Amino acid sequence: MGGVLLDSKLVLAPMAGIADSSFRLICKEKGASLAYTEMVSADGLVRGNDRTMALLSFSEAERPLAVQLFGSDPRTMAAAAKRAAALSPDLIDLNFGCPARKVVGRQAGCALLNNLALLRQIASAVVSSVSVPVTAKIRSGWDPRSVNAGRVSQMLQDCGVKAVAVHARSRAEKFGGRADWGVIARVKSSVDIPVIGNGDVTGPEDAARMLEETGCDAVMIGRGALGNPWVFSRSRHFLSTGELLPLPSTSERLEQLLRHMALVRQKSDSEHLVVAMRKHVGWYTKGLPGSSKLRQKANRAVSWSQMRQLVMDFADSLGEAERLKGVGDAA
Ligand SMILES: Cc1cc2nc3c(=O)[nH]c(=O)nc-3n(C[C@H](O)[C@H](O)[C@H](O)COP(=O)(O)O)c2cc1C
């Protein structure tokens, strides 16, 4: 992708409120070959808004990393891209797929799939303003009757965009139903730039099937990685050997959760981040005996010590506490 090489065909999806620096690092360690920042508002970036700037923080170990921008004004997007480029990300990605009302209502994200003249202006303005390779992430179209991912991808390629990620659902479908991977195959056959397929990959066999059925160059995984960064190591192993590794044990899951908590804390000790950790606690422990009780308690936890104690008590109830003593303590 514009000179950026990936060492596997597995990519972590951008996820606002979830795929922060800590989660990206964990997924990278497990074998994701590319990660994206959470979507960053071009307006906020140009204004130097504190919360926006915090989204741009990343560590070297997360490379290759794409900074993802959203917005609707070509000049602002270009100015934001220049600011982002000053941080030396490997890629700058343009969000043309967010379905959220507050984004679409501002003519950004997915709304641009309905306004190709403006989408073209944005892509051209950004590509010509930075030397960092520019990529884009799109949906299949606005609604099932206006699927235009192939045409949009060709247009993006003509603008100098170096790769396109396709979430094979329209805006109208949000996250419901099944992604239509046929759209990814059609995009792949309409452009020369690499195509990253996305939508409903939750395990190694899905990843292999998407690659085979669509011919896409890489597979992007979002929700399938929640509480399950092993989706990358297991998929990587499956793609290279055909062998399906077992799912992680209870002990591995709890250890990873404690390490995840420690990593978040290492970056900022703010108790505020405990709130963001609650959902990860639920995902890492999903399906384990007593996990719904833990989730209820975790949803009320307001301090790191409280959260750690809850997880250790839970581990104790499963006979895992002894083995996990000291894990994540260093932070
Ligand atoms: C909580 C959440 C936040 C998301 N945030 C972003 C985002 O910031 N930028 C983006 O392009 N897509 C975002 N997405 C969409 C994902 O990148 C991905 O396209 C979608 O989840 C489908 O892939 P999956 O089936 O593997 O989850 C988000 C999805 C979720 C569930």
The ligand as an SDF file (V2000), in Angstrom:
LIG
                    3D

 31 33  0  0  0  0  0  0  0  0999 V2000
  -17.8030   -0.0270   18.3770 C   0  0  0  0  0  0  0  0  0  0  0  0
  -17.3890    0.1530   16.9560 C   0  0  0  0  0  0  0  0  0  0  0  0
  -16.6900    1.2910   16.5980 C   0  0  0  0  0  0  0  0  0  0  0  0
  -16.3110    1.4850   15.2610 C   0  0  0  0  0  0  0  0  0  0  0  0
  -15.5820    2.5860   14.9230 N   0  0  0  0  0  0  0  0  0  0  0  0
  -15.1350    2.7420   13.6470 C   0  0  0  0  0  0  0  0  0  0  0  0
  -14.2830    3.8180   13.3040 C   0  0  0  0  0  0  0  0  0  0  0  0
  -13.8810    4.6410   14.1390 O   0  0  0  0  0  0  0  0  0  0  0  0
  -13.9080    3.9240   12.0030 N   0  0  0  0  0  0  0  0  0  0  0  0
  -14.3080    3.0190   11.0500 C   0  0  0  0  0  0  0  0  0  0  0  0
  -13.9420    3.1580    9.8880 O   0  0  0  0  0  0  0  0  0  0  0  0
  -15.1000    1.9890   11.3700 N   0  0  0  0  0  0  0  0  0  0  0  0
  -15.5030    1.8210   12.6350 C   0  0  0  0  0  0  0  0  0  0  0  0
  -16.2530    0.7250   12.9680 N   0  0  0  0  0  0  0  0  0  0  0  0
  -16.5800   -0.2810   11.9400 C   0  0  0  0  0  0  0  0  0  0  0  0
  -15.5200   -1.4060   11.9510 C   0  0  0  0  0  0  0  0  0  0  0  0
  -14.2680   -0.8960   11.5740 O   0  0  0  0  0  0  0  0  0  0  0  0
  -15.9150   -2.5280   10.9690 C   0  0  0  0  0  0  0  0  0  0  0  0
  -16.0380   -1.9780    9.6880 O   0  0  0  0  0  0  0  0  0  0  0  0
  -17.2380   -3.1960   11.3480 C   0  0  0  0  0  0  0  0  0  0  0  0
  -17.3090   -3.4570   12.7270 O   0  0  0  0  0  0  0  0  0  0  0  0
  -17.4560   -4.5020   10.5530 C   0  0  0  0  0  0  0  0  0  0  0  0
  -16.4120   -5.4110   10.8050 O   0  0  0  0  0  0  0  0  0  0  0  0
  -16.6080   -6.6680   11.8190 P   0  0  0  0  0  0  0  0  0  0  0  0
  -17.7770   -7.4570   11.3180 O   0  0  0  0  0  0  0  0  0  0  0  0
  -15.3050   -7.4110   11.7100 O   0  0  0  0  0  0  0  0  0  0  0  0
  -16.8770   -6.0790   13.1680 O   0  0  0  0  0  0  0  0  0  0  0  0
  -16.6460    0.5210   14.2810 C   0  0  0  0  0  0  0  0  0  0  0  0
  -17.3420   -0.6250   14.6570 C   0  0  0  0  0  0  0  0  0  0  0  0
  -17.6950   -0.8300   15.9790 C   0  0  0  0  0  0  0  0  0  0  0  0
  -18.4430   -2.0880   16.3480 C   0  0  0  0  0  0  0  0  0  0  0  0
  1  2  1  0
  2  3  1  0
  2 30  2  0
  3  4  2  0
  4  5  1  0
  4 28  1  0
  5  6  2  0
  6  7  1  0
  6 13  1  0
  7  8  2  0
  7  9  1  0
  9 10  1  0
 10 11  2  0
 10 12  1  0
 12 13  2  0
 13 14  1  0
 14 15  1  0
 14 28  1  0
 15 16  1  0
 16 17  1  0
 16 18  1  0
 18 19  1  0
 18 20  1  0
 20 21  1  0
 20 22  1  0
 22 23  1  0
 23 24  1  0
 24 25  2  0
 24 26  1  0
 24 27  1  0
 28 29  2  0
 29 30  1  0
 30 31  1  0
M  END
$$$$
